[in-house]
Amino acid sequence: MERQSDHSSTLNGYPVAAIADGAFYNCLGLTSLTISNGVTSIGGDAFGSCYDLTSVTIPNSVTNIGNLEFECCQALTSVTIPAASPALAMLSSLSVTN
């Protein structure tokens, strides 16, 4: 089963400002993720061991990214970040480990 996630900026009517440490850890079948504008922080290892994850889109609103956020994401081939995004500097040394 292939799953995609468009991480909404609200959950049950409450604003979502952050993705917690390990929030999607080992989320098997997750193939792509678009984080909504308004999310400002992505916790460490948030997407670790998401072996099927191939693409991630991060908006300008993200200003903090934890460590090892894409650890063991062997299929990850695309991370899209706007050129003016503060997240771009944080991911400039991105390495995907197996």
Secondary structure, 3 states (H helix, E strand, C coil): CCEEEEECCEECCEECCEECCCCCCCCCCEEEEEECCCCCEECCCCCCCCCCCCEEECCCCCCEECCCCCCCCCCCCEEECCCCCHHHHHCCCCCCCC
